[in-house]
């Protein structure tokens, strides 16, 4: 780590602590050349590979923004959106993979969103799964109703955060 003051190519770690949420490490460092101290924050990177092949860092804010659009006009609070974003990020990090496709991110969103609001779930799924006709909507609604009649809450039978694929024309 280069010193931000004198650009010396090395530094010594004086103190290390995990952050409150445990997702990163805060390190206090000291430059051996100028003796000034500075702080660094280390976190495990999670990259998303887009359809175009471009790779970018995972952004919880982007997840929340996309879900917010699906929740427009629905009784969903900002706190609920923040919790959904955290659940999605935790589910993605739990896969242990450093790179994920956008498809995987979408799958991780569908489960928590289905539990949060069914109308918002259908809105998001219609874009994510590229519904082409009313039949696609009907199939998704029929699947949701079958799960509710079966006595299980939506998404309970699947792996957390990843719902079973609906009948679609993907």
C-alpha positions in Angstrom: 0.0 0.0 0.0 1.5 3.3 -1.1 1.6 6.1 1.5 -1.0 8.7 0.4 1.3 11.5 1.7 4.8 10.7 0.3 4.0 7.9 -2.1 6.4 5.5 -0.3 5.7 2.0 -1.7 5.3 0.3 1.7 3.5 0.8 5.0 3.2 -1.0 8.3 -0.1 -2.1 9.8 -0.5 -0.6 13.3 -4.1 -1.7 14.1 -6.8 -3.9 12.4 -10.5 -4.1 13.3 -13.5 -5.5 11.5 -16.3 -3.0 10.8 -19.6 -3.2 12.7 -21.3 -5.2 10.0 -18.3 -7.6 9.6 -18.1 -7.2 5.8 -14.8 -5.3 5.8 -11.6 -4.7 7.8 -10.4 -1.3 8.9 -6.6 -1.0 9.1 -4.6 1.8 10.6 -1.2 2.0 8.8 2.0 4.0 9.3 4.5 5.0 6.6 8.1 4.0 7.5 9.4 6.9 5.4 7.4 9.9 6.6 5.9 8.3 9.8 2.4 9.6 9.0 -0.6 7.4 9.7 -3.6 6.7 7.4 -6.6 4.3 7.3 -7.5 1.7 4.7 -10.6 -0.3 4.5 -10.4 -3.8 2.9 -13.4 -5.7 1.6 -14.0 -8.8 -0.5 -14.9 -7.7 -4.0 -18.0 -9.1 -5.7 -18.1 -8.6 -9.4 -21.1 -8.8 -11.8 -20.6 -9.9 -15.4 -23.1 -8.1 -17.5 -24.7 -9.5 -20.7 -22.3 -7.4 -22.8 -19.4 -9.1 -21.1 -18.4 -6.0 -19.1 -17.5 -6.7 -15.5 -18.4 -4.2 -12.7 -18.5 -4.2 -8.9 -21.7 -5.4 -7.3 -23.8 -2.5 -6.2 -26.5 -2.9 -3.5 -27.8 0.5 -4.5 -28.4 -0.7 -8.0 -30.4 -3.6 -6.7 -32.5 -1.4 -4.5 -33.0 1.1 -7.3 -34.3 -1.6 -9.7 -36.6 -3.1 -7.0 -37.9 0.4 -6.1 -39.2 0.8 -9.7 -41.1 -2.5 -9.3 -42.5 -1.4 -6.0 -43.7 2.0 -7.2 -47.1 2.7 -5.8 -46.9 -0.3 -3.5 -46.9 -0.2 0.3 -43.2 -0.9 0.6 -40.9 1.1 2.9 -37.4 2.3 2.3 -36.3 0.1 5.2 -37.9 -2.9 3.6 -36.0 -2.1 0.4 -32.7 -1.8 2.3 -33.3 -5.1 4.0 -34.0 -6.7 0.7 -30.8 -5.3 -0.7 -28.9 -6.7 2.2 -30.5 -10.1 1.9 -29.7 -10.2 -1.8 -26.0 -9.3 -1.2 -25.7 -11.8 1.6 -27.2 -14.6 -0.7 -24.8 -13.7 -3.5 -21.8 -13.6 -1.2 -22.8 -16.9 0.3 -22.4 -18.5 -3.1 -18.6 -18.1 -2.6 -18.1 -16.9 -6.1 -16.2 -13.7 -6.8 -17.9 -13.2 -10.2 -21.6 -13.6 -10.9 -23.7 -13.1 -14.0 -26.5 -10.6 -13.9 -28.9 -13.5 -14.3 -27.7 -14.8 -10.9 -28.3 -11.4 -9.3 -31.9 -11.4 -10.8 -32.5 -14.8 -9.3 -31.3 -13.7 -5.9 -33.7 -10.7 -6.1 -36.8 -12.7 -7.0 -37.1 -14.7 -3.8 -37.0 -11.9 -1.2 -39.1 -9.7 -3.5 -41.8 -12.4 -3.7 -41.9 -12.4 0.1 -42.0 -8.6 0.3 -44.8 -7.9 -2.3 -46.4 -10.2 -4.8 -47.4 -7.4 -7.2 -43.9 -5.9 -7.2 -42.6 -9.5 -7.7 -44.8 -9.9 -10.8 -43.7 -6.5 -12.2 -40.0 -7.4 -11.7 -40.4 -10.9 -13.0 -42.2 -9.7 -16.1 -39.1 -7.6 -17.0 -36.5 -10.0 -15.7 -38.0 -13.1 -17.4 -39.1 -11.1 -20.5 -42.8 -11.9 -20.4 -44.1 -11.7 -23.9 -47.8 -12.3 -23.5 -50.7 -12.5 -21.1 -50.1 -16.3 -20.9 -46.7 -15.6 -19.2 -48.4 -13.5 -16.6 -51.2 -16.1 -16.1 -48.6 -18.9 -15.7 -46.7 -16.9 -13.0 -50.0 -16.0 -11.2 -51.1 -19.6 -11.4 -47.8 -20.8 -9.9 -48.1 -18.2 -7.0 -51.7 -19.3 -6.3 -50.7 -23.0 -6.3 -48.0 -22.3 -3.8 -50.4 -20.4 -1.5 -53.0 -23.1 -1.8 -50.4 -25.7 -1.0 -50.0 -24.2 2.5 -46.5 -22.9 1.9 -45.4 -19.3 1.8 -44.0 -18.2 -1.5 -40.4 -19.1 -1.8 -40.2 -21.4 1.2 -39.4 -24.6 -0.7 -36.4 -23.3 -2.5 -32.9 -22.4 -1.5 -33.0 -19.0 0.3 -33.1 -16.1 -2.2 -33.4 -18.3 -5.3 -37.0 -19.2 -6.4 -37.8 -22.1 -8.6 -38.0 -21.1 -12.2 -41.5 -20.2 -13.4 -42.9 -21.4 -16.7 -41.7 -18.9 -19.2 -40.4 -18.6 -22.7 -36.8 -17.8 -21.8 
